[in-house]
Structure formats: structure tokens, C-alpha cells
Amino acid sequence: MTAASVSLDLDNVWSYLKTHGDPEWEGRPSYLDTAVPRILDLFGEQGITTTIFVVGADAVREDGAKAVAEFASAGHEIGNHSFEHEPWLHRYPRARLEEELARTEDAIVAAGAPRPVGFRGPGYSVSPELVGLLVARGYHYDASTLPTWIGPLARAYHFRSARLTAAQRAERRDLFGSSAEGLRPVHPYRWDVPGAPSGLLELPVTTMPLARVPIHGSYLVQLHQLSPRLARAHLALALRLCRLRGVEPSMLLHPTDLLDGRDAPQLAFFPGMAVPAREKVAVVGRALRAMRRHFDLVGTGEHARRLQSAGVHRSRAAAGAGPRGRQ
């Protein structure tokens, strides 16, 4: 059976508040004690092992280190999701990027998991310097790109409720990317990296082939809030197009896909938090079962390994190619 993958970005309350411009982020509020058991239960009921992309600033804390250990003990791969989870990471100079990678690697290992070999940038951020560093540090794959045209719409929605200074708005001016992100490949491909003949495997977060609209968990929850029937039809069409177009889908989830406003009252501004957690768990569970009917569902690390073994013959791209890669 053709492979597909599922991963979860273990973003925390503070990281959303930080991007939103809320100074309460500095207290590093957390929902991990609530979210992690729910995530483990969901994957356990589905009988799947996945990849959990972990933020280093959480992994050095007691609740974050405990989460890393519990996920690793359950057989889930632990990936690197940067240390400070700043979606403008693609603007960092090389030295700061290396610090972000190294500090998170150290925190993950100290928490009891193997050194990560997969990376996902916060806010789908990527740059030539980042890709080169991932190769130099021995990473097997990157999973940072989201090939969709809706970035400007998501940014406008975010800015409408965010409390940002002029400087912060400038810093975030390309948050979620431009509409040109929709031109990126939806199939896995390799970055061309100078001095590295094999480049670096990129495993994009899958969007609907042709239409290039998202299908990840948070998007499905928002559609469910509008119409449960629409959410089911949207995913069914996306998976059918994936099969027809030969796309091995990679599904992205977040803790907020399983939590509601009672679990994280600070995130009332976040889309979908009015949907009861029980409904969200059901939506995500149905999506995973739908994928399992047609694909062998694994984590992104295992998906990357299979792609490496089979050989990725899709188009290659210069490291950092695309609107944000030139920053």
C-alpha cells in the first residue's frame, strides 16, 4: 500500500500568544498536561505512530521534557521545531539558526529521545541558510513547506485580531508566505544544496492537488464549524485527487485540533476554539481513518525513509527557492 504520513507540531499556548503580540507569552503558559494525554490517546486508538515536532523552549521545561519522553516511549519520532518558535525564523542569520537547531537537539536528547533527523520551521518558514545547515547537521529531511496560495488571507485574519506594534508587524509582514507559495511542489522533492550531491529531501505539508487549498487538521476543524458535511467532502476530494495525481499525502495536526476554549481560554482568538473538544477529536479521528483506508499511515520520518529508498525523482529546487527563500 502507498505510504502517507501524519505529524503533529507540539506548539504551546505561549507560542501562539507570542505570535499574536500578547505579552503574557513571557510567562510561558502551557496546556501540555492536558494536550499530551489526549494526543497519545488519539494515536493509540488509531494504532499509528507518528512524528511529533517539538519546540526546544518547551523541551527544557518539566512538562515539555515529560511530553518528549512519553511520546518517544510510545514509539513516536521526535522532530525539531526550532527553539523559540518564531515564524519569522527565515530572517535569522546563519549563527542564530544554528543555535536554534543545536539548542533544540540538546533539549530533545536530554529529555530521553534520539537526536532529531527531521525539521519543520514554525509558520512553514524556510531559507537557504536553514536548508544548508540541516544538511550540514545530518538531517534526513525537512517538512517546512505548505504549498498554498492562501497565506495572505491567513495573515490578514491574524493581523485583524493581533496586538502588534509597527515593528512587530514589519517583522511578521510575510507571515504564512505570499500567494506564490502555491507554486511550490506538492510532491516530495529535493533541495539542491551546494556541496551536497544528494541535497535534502523536502516532504511538504500536503494541500489539495490542483486547488492548492489546505487539508490539515486545523483547516478541517474550521470547515467542520461551518458545515460537517463540507469538511468530510473536502477531505474526501483531496484524498481522491492525491490518489489520482500520485501524491503521498502528509497530514499536519496541532494540539489545538483536539482542545477547546475551556482547555486554553487564553486562545479564544484562535480559529476553531469554540468547537467542543469532543467534536474536534471526532473530526481528526475520521480524517485519520479516511487516510488509512487508502494509505499506509506512518510518521514523517518513516515516510521520508521510504521515499529515500525508492528514490525521489520529482523536480529539484534550489535551496530557499520561493518568495520567502530570498529574504
N, C-alpha and C positions, 0 to 999 in steps of 0.2 A: 504494500500500500504506500502511496506517496506520502511523504512527510509534511507536517505542518508544525508550527511551534506556538507556544504561549509563554509569555513572560509577564512579570509584574514589577513596576517601578515602586519601590517602597518609600515614596515621598511621604513626608510627615507634615503635621499641622504647621509647624514653624516655617517650612519651606514655601508653602502656599501664602502665608502671611507676608513673608519676606518679598516675594514677587509682587504681591498686591500693595506693598508700601505701608503695611501696618507695623508700627514699631514694637508691637507685642511679640513679634518673632524673636526678639533678642532674648526672651525668657525660654526659648526653645520648647514651647508646649508640644505635647506628644499624645498621639492616640494609639501608639503601638501595642500597649497592653490590651486594648480592645480589638484592634485590627488583626494582629498576627494570629490569634486563635481562630478567628473567622476565616482567614485566608487558608490556614492549614486544614481546617475542616472542609472547605470547599474543594481543595485539590485532593484531599484524602477521599472524599465521597466520589470524586470523578476518577480516582485511581490513576492520576497522572503526576509526573514530576516535571517541574518547570525551571525557569531561571528567575531569580529574584535579584534585581539590580538595586544595590544598597548605597545609601548616602553615607560617606565617611564620618561626617559630623554626628550622625546617629550611632554608627557602629562603635564609636569610642565611649558611648554612654551605656549605662547598665541595661536599660530596656532595649537599646539597639543591639548591643552585643548578645543579649539573650535571644533576640529575634534571629540574628545570624546563626547562632548555634542551633536553634530549633529548626530552622529551615534546612540547614546543612545536614542535621541528623535525620531529617525526613527524606533526604536524597535529592533535594533541590540544589541546582547550581547557584552560586553566588557571583553576581557580576558587579562591576564598578560603575557607579552612577555619579561620580565626582565627589568631592569632599563637602563643598558649601552649597551645592545645588543652585547655581546661578545660571539661568538660561541665556545669559549673555557671555557664557564661557568662551564662545568662539572669538571674542575680542581679546582674550588673555594673551600676554606674551608667552613665549615658549617656557621660560623658567617657572612661571606661575602654573601653567598647565601641567608641567612635570610634577610640581608639588601637589597639585590636586590628585593626580593619579597615584603618586607614591604614598601619600598620607592615607588614602582610602585603602590601598592594597595592604598597608601595615595594619590598619584597623580591622580589616576582614580576617587577616591571618591571626591576629591576636585574639579575635573572637572565636576561633576554632575552625574556620573554613579554609579550603585551599586558596592559594593566591589566584585572583581572578584572571581569566583569559578573554573575557568579553566586556565590552564597554557600551554604555548608552549615555549620550550627553543629555543634560537637563534641558527640557524645552526643544529637543531634537537639534541641539547645537553641534556644529562640526566645523572644522577649519583645517587647512593644510598642515599647520603645525601639530594639531592634535592627531591627525592620521599618521604623520611621520613618527610621533612619539609612541603611538600604540604599536607600530611595527618594531621600533627600537626596543620597547619594553617586553616584547614577546607575546603580545596579544594575538589571539587567533581570529577574532572578528570584531567588527563594530556593528551596532544596531541603532544608530542615531537618526537616520533619515526618515521623514514622513512625507512621501511624495503626494502632496495635495495642494490645491490652489486656494484653500480656504483660510490660510494663515492671516491675511489682512482682516478678514471678518472676525476671527477669533481674537485678534489683537484689539480691534475696535470694541468688542464686547468686554474684554478685560479692562481696557482703559476707562470705559464708561463708569465702572464702579470703583476702580483703584484710587488710592490716595497717594499720588506720586508728586514729587517736586518736579520742576522743569528739568533738573539734572537727571533725575531718575527716569523721566520719560525719554530723554535723549539716550540714556543708557539702554533702554528697552525698545528703542524705536523700530527694531526689526524682530521683536519677539514673535515667535512662531513662524518667521520667514515670510517671504513675499509669495505672490501667486505663481511665480516662476518655479517654486518648489515642486509644483505639479509636473514639471518636465523631467524630474529625476526618474530613474528607472524604478519600476515596481518589482521587477525580478531581482534576485540576488546578483551581485556583480562584484568586481574587484576594483579597488582604487589603484591607480598607477602611482607608485611611490619611488622617487629617485633612489637608486642603490639597493632596491629590494625587488628582484625579478618577479617574485610571486605576488607582490603588492599586499593588499589587505582585503579580506572578504567583507563586504557590506551586506547585511541582512536587513533590508528596510522594514519598518513597521508597515504592514500591508494596508493599502487603501483599495477601494473598489476599482478593478481594472476598467479602463476606458474613461469612466466618470471621474476617477481620482478623488472620491469623497471618502472620509474616514469610515472605518468599521470597528474601531477599537472599543473597549468596554464603556468608557465614559460617553462616547457618541451614541452607542446603542441605548444607554440609560436615558439620555436626553430625548431620543426618539420615542422610547417607551413612555416617557412622561407626556408626550404629545399624543401617541397612539400605540398601544402594544402591538396591534396588527401591523402597523407601519414598521416598527422595529424588527419584527420577525421577517417581514417581506424584504426589508433592506438587507439583512444578513443573508437570507436565502439567495437573493440575486447576486450578492457579492461572491458567495462561495461557488455558485454556479459559474460565474464569469471566471473565477480563479481556475476552476477545472477546465473550462473551455480554452483559456489562454495559457494554460500550463504554469500558473503561478502557485507556488507552495506558500500558503498564507502564514504570516506571523502575527499573532493576535497580542495586543498590549492591554494589560489591566493595571489599575491603580487601587490602593486601599479604599479610596472614596467611592469606588464602584460597588463596595459592599457595606458602606457606612451611610448614616443619615444625619440630619441635623441634631438629633439627640446625642449621637456619638461624638460629634465635633461641632458644638454650637458656634465656635469662632469662624466656621467656614460657611455661614449662612449665605454669603455672596457667591459661593461656588456652584456651578450648574449642577442640577440634579439632586441637591441635598434635601429637597423637600420630598423626594420619593422615599417611602419607607424602606429600611434596610432589607426587610424580608423580601420585598419585591425586587430589589436590586440583586440579591443573591439568586433569586429565581431567574432573572434575565440573563445573568452571566452564566449560570448553570446550563440554561437552554442553549446559549451560544456555544459553549464548550462541547455539549453533546452533539450539536449540529456539525461541528467540525470533526468530531470523532467518527461520525457516520461515513465520512468520505476520506479522511486522512488519518495517518498515524501521528498522534499528537504527542510532541516531545518538547523539551526546553530549547531555548535558542542555541545553547552550546552544543547539544546533540544534533540539532538541525544543521548547524554550521559544520560539524564534523562530517555528517553525511554528504553535504554539498561539496566539502573539500575532497572527500573520497571519490565522488562521482565526477568531480571537475566542474568548475563554473565557467561555462563558455559564453555567457552573456557578455554584453558590451562592458568595456572597461571605462573608467572615468579618471581624469586627472585628480589627484588628491585635492580636496577642497573645491572641486568644480561646483558651480551653482552660485546663487545670489549671496549666500552668507559665507561661502568659502573664500570670497575675495576681501573680506573685511580686514 
